[in-house]
Amino acid sequence: LSEALAHMHRGQMSERQRAFVSRIESGMHAGLALSEALRREKSVPLLLCQWIAIGERQGQLAQVLQEICRHLENQERLKKRIQQQLLYPMIVLVTLLLVGLVLSFVVLPVLVRQFMDFNTEVSVLMRFILLVHDGLAQYGGWLLLAFAAMIVLLLGSTGNKQEHASGRGMRALVLRVPLLRKYFVLQIYVPFARLFGQMLQASVPVGDALEEMERYFSRTVFAADVAAVRENMAQGAELSQ
């Protein structure tokens, strides 16, 4: 491992990559395992550190690293494909929204005021649009700042129960959209299956492995599902059930 890292450090890498490898080398020279040295890096996901730790215990570090490489490449390809598929609908939606706002609060008030000059009756809805237009023109900046501050306060004061409820709502939402459902299934269940399988291969007890899974996926939209798997198996159900 030391020779491999030294070879990587001498290779064609950016300054940021060389600094990353140097920190890993320093950690390993200090007596840390590769997984422990990587765990100190905030940019490395916890799942990958746990995966590598299992490979170290199994004596199959090279195979695990190759599997991680394939996993990350597949994840990146999926992310790019989803971004490409969502790009056109998002452009159309944003364009329609902007055009609607411009017509409603810029063009329409000008036309309404021209009709008002001829003593034409204006509906209550048109008067409301004029009032909103004048208010935004005068106080729009302050209203935007107040709205941003309110959002920050709401996010900062959100409790664990509200986070859990919002996670359930997000889960219900993504499961209704085929494209999002496919993405989240690959993001959640494929890593779950792979890491859980690696733990079982390393002779980690099922209960301990499921507890580790529950801790890792506790902040995802499928946290309740992973917790339910452990609870059901603790009551005697099989994994397939």
C-alpha positions as CSV (number, residue, x, y, z in Angstrom):
1,L,0.0,0.0,0.0
2,S,2.8,2.5,0.8
3,E,4.5,1.8,-2.5
4,A,1.3,2.1,-4.4
5,L,0.5,5.5,-2.7
6,A,4.0,6.7,-3.3
7,H,3.7,5.8,-7.0
8,M,0.3,7.6,-7.2
9,H,1.9,10.7,-5.6
10,R,4.6,10.7,-8.3
11,G,2.1,10.3,-11.1
12,Q,0.3,12.8,-13.2
13,M,-2.0,14.3,-10.6
14,S,-3.2,17.7,-9.7
15,E,-2.0,19.5,-6.6
16,R,-5.2,18.8,-4.8
17,Q,-5.0,15.1,-5.6
18,R,-1.3,14.9,-4.5
19,A,-2.3,16.6,-1.2
20,F,-5.1,14.1,-0.7
21,V,-2.7,11.2,-1.3
22,S,-0.1,12.8,1.0
23,R,-2.6,12.9,3.9
24,I,-3.5,9.3,3.3
25,E,0.2,8.3,3.3
26,S,0.8,10.3,6.5
27,G,-2.2,8.6,8.2
28,M,-1.0,5.1,7.2
29,H,2.6,5.8,8.3
30,A,1.1,6.8,11.7
31,G,-0.4,3.3,12.0
32,L,-3.9,3.8,10.6
33,A,-5.6,1.4,8.3
34,L,-6.5,2.7,4.8
35,S,-10.2,2.9,5.8
36,E,-9.4,4.9,9.0
37,A,-7.2,7.3,7.0
38,L,-9.9,7.8,4.5
39,R,-12.5,8.3,7.2
40,R,-10.6,11.4,8.3
41,E,-11.3,12.9,4.8
42,K,-14.6,14.8,4.8
43,S,-14.9,14.4,1.0
44,V,-15.0,10.5,1.2
45,P,-18.5,9.1,1.9
46,L,-18.8,7.0,5.0
47,L,-20.3,4.1,2.9
48,L,-17.0,3.8,1.0
49,C,-14.9,3.8,4.2
50,Q,-17.1,1.1,5.7
51,W,-16.9,-0.9,2.5
52,I,-13.1,-0.6,2.4
53,A,-12.9,-1.6,6.1
54,I,-14.8,-4.8,5.3
55,G,-12.4,-5.5,2.4
56,E,-9.4,-5.1,4.8
57,R,-11.0,-7.6,7.3
58,Q,-11.7,-10.1,4.5
59,G,-8.2,-9.7,2.9
60,Q,-9.9,-8.7,-0.4
61,L,-9.0,-5.0,-0.5
62,A,-8.1,-5.0,-4.2
63,Q,-11.4,-6.6,-5.2
64,V,-13.4,-4.2,-3.0
65,L,-11.6,-1.2,-4.5
66,Q,-12.5,-2.4,-8.0
67,E,-16.1,-2.9,-7.0
68,I,-16.2,0.6,-5.5
69,C,-14.7,2.0,-8.7
70,R,-17.5,0.3,-10.8
71,H,-20.1,1.5,-8.3
72,L,-19.0,5.2,-8.6
73,E,-18.7,5.0,-12.4
74,N,-22.2,3.6,-12.7
75,Q,-23.5,6.2,-10.2
76,E,-21.9,9.0,-12.2
77,R,-23.3,7.7,-15.5
78,L,-26.8,7.5,-14.0
79,K,-26.5,11.0,-12.6
80,K,-25.5,12.4,-16.0
81,R,-28.3,10.6,-17.8
82,I,-30.9,11.9,-15.3
83,Q,-29.6,15.4,-15.6
84,Q,-29.8,15.3,-19.4
85,Q,-33.4,13.9,-19.2
86,L,-34.5,16.6,-16.8
87,L,-32.7,19.6,-18.5
88,Y,-35.3,20.2,-21.3
89,P,-38.4,20.0,-19.0
90,M,-36.7,22.3,-16.5
91,I,-35.8,24.9,-19.2
92,V,-39.4,24.9,-20.5
93,L,-40.9,25.2,-17.0
94,V,-38.6,28.1,-16.0
95,T,-39.2,29.9,-19.3
96,L,-43.0,29.6,-18.9
97,L,-42.8,30.8,-15.3
98,L,-40.7,33.8,-16.2
99,V,-42.9,34.7,-19.2
100,G,-46.0,34.4,-17.0
101,L,-44.5,36.6,-14.3
102,V,-43.5,39.3,-16.8
103,L,-46.9,39.3,-18.5
104,S,-48.7,39.4,-15.2
105,F,-46.7,42.0,-13.3
106,V,-45.0,44.1,-16.0
107,V,-47.0,44.1,-19.2
108,L,-50.5,43.7,-17.8
109,P,-50.3,46.7,-15.3
110,V,-49.2,49.0,-18.1
111,L,-52.2,48.0,-20.3
112,V,-54.6,48.3,-17.3
113,R,-53.4,51.8,-16.5
114,Q,-53.9,52.9,-20.2
115,F,-57.5,51.7,-20.0
116,M,-58.0,53.5,-16.6
117,D,-57.0,56.7,-18.3
118,F,-60.2,56.3,-20.4
119,N,-62.3,55.9,-17.3
120,T,-62.8,52.2,-18.0
121,E,-64.0,50.0,-15.2
122,V,-61.3,47.8,-13.8
123,S,-62.1,44.5,-12.1
124,V,-61.1,43.7,-8.6
125,L,-58.5,41.2,-9.8
126,M,-56.9,43.8,-12.0
127,R,-56.8,46.3,-9.1
128,F,-55.1,43.6,-7.0
129,I,-52.5,43.0,-9.6
130,L,-51.8,46.7,-9.8
131,L,-51.4,46.8,-6.1
132,V,-49.0,43.9,-6.1
133,H,-47.1,45.5,-8.9
134,D,-46.7,48.8,-7.1
135,G,-45.7,47.0,-3.9
136,L,-43.1,44.9,-5.5
137,A,-41.7,47.9,-7.4
138,Q,-41.3,49.8,-4.1
139,Y,-40.5,47.1,-1.5
140,G,-39.5,44.1,-3.6
141,G,-35.9,44.0,-2.3
142,W,-36.9,44.1,1.3
143,L,-39.6,41.5,0.8
144,L,-37.0,39.2,-0.8
145,L,-34.6,39.6,2.1
146,A,-37.4,39.0,4.6
147,F,-38.5,35.9,2.7
148,A,-34.9,34.5,2.7
149,A,-34.5,35.2,6.4
150,M,-37.7,33.4,7.2
151,I,-36.6,30.4,5.2
152,V,-33.3,30.3,7.1
153,L,-35.1,30.6,10.4
154,L,-37.5,27.8,9.5
155,L,-34.7,25.5,8.4
156,G,-32.7,26.2,11.5
157,S,-35.5,25.5,13.9
158,T,-36.7,22.3,12.3
159,G,-36.7,19.4,14.8
160,N,-36.0,15.8,14.3
161,K,-39.7,14.9,14.2
162,Q,-40.3,17.4,11.4
163,E,-37.3,16.1,9.5
164,H,-38.6,12.6,9.8
165,A,-42.0,13.7,8.6
166,S,-40.5,15.6,5.7
167,G,-38.5,12.5,4.8
168,R,-41.6,10.4,4.6
169,G,-43.2,13.1,2.4
170,M,-40.1,13.1,0.1
171,R,-40.2,9.3,0.0
172,A,-43.8,9.3,-1.1
173,L,-43.1,12.0,-3.7
174,V,-40.1,10.3,-5.3
175,L,-41.9,6.9,-5.5
176,R,-44.6,8.5,-7.6
177,V,-42.1,9.7,-10.3
178,P,-40.6,6.8,-12.3
179,L,-37.4,8.7,-13.1
180,L,-36.8,9.8,-9.4
181,R,-37.8,6.3,-8.2
182,K,-35.2,4.7,-10.3
183,Y,-32.5,7.1,-9.2
184,F,-33.3,6.7,-5.4
185,V,-33.6,2.9,-5.6
186,L,-30.1,2.8,-7.1
187,Q,-28.8,5.4,-4.6
188,I,-30.3,3.6,-1.6
189,Y,-31.0,-0.1,-2.1
190,V,-28.0,-1.0,-4.3
191,P,-25.4,0.3,-1.7
192,F,-27.5,-1.4,1.0
193,A,-27.4,-4.7,-0.7
194,R,-23.7,-4.5,-1.6
195,L,-22.5,-3.3,1.8
196,F,-24.8,-5.7,3.7
197,G,-23.5,-8.6,1.5
198,Q,-19.9,-7.7,2.1
199,M,-20.5,-7.6,5.9
200,L,-22.1,-11.1,5.8
201,Q,-19.2,-12.4,3.7
202,A,-16.8,-11.0,6.4
203,S,-18.8,-13.0,9.0
204,V,-20.3,-9.9,10.7
205,P,-23.4,-11.0,12.6
206,V,-26.7,-10.2,10.9
207,G,-27.9,-8.1,13.8
208,D,-24.7,-6.0,13.9
209,A,-24.7,-5.6,10.2
210,L,-28.3,-4.3,10.1
211,E,-27.6,-1.9,13.0
212,E,-24.7,-0.5,11.0
213,M,-27.0,-0.2,7.9
214,E,-29.6,1.6,10.0
215,R,-27.0,4.1,11.3
216,Y,-25.6,4.8,7.8
217,F,-29.0,5.3,6.1
218,S,-30.6,7.1,9.0
219,R,-30.7,10.5,7.2
220,T,-32.0,9.2,3.8
221,V,-35.6,9.3,2.6
222,F,-35.7,5.5,3.0
223,A,-34.5,5.5,6.6
224,A,-37.8,4.0,7.8
225,D,-37.5,1.1,5.3
226,V,-34.0,0.2,6.5
227,A,-35.1,0.4,10.1
228,A,-38.1,-1.8,9.4
229,V,-35.9,-4.5,7.9
230,R,-33.9,-4.7,11.1
231,E,-37.0,-4.7,13.3
232,N,-38.7,-7.4,11.2
233,M,-35.6,-9.7,11.2
234,A,-35.3,-9.2,15.0
235,Q,-38.8,-10.6,15.3
236,G,-37.9,-13.7,13.3
237,A,-38.7,-12.7,9.7
238,E,-36.3,-13.7,6.9
239,L,-34.5,-11.1,4.9
240,S,-36.6,-11.7,1.7
241,Q,-39.7,-11.1,3.8
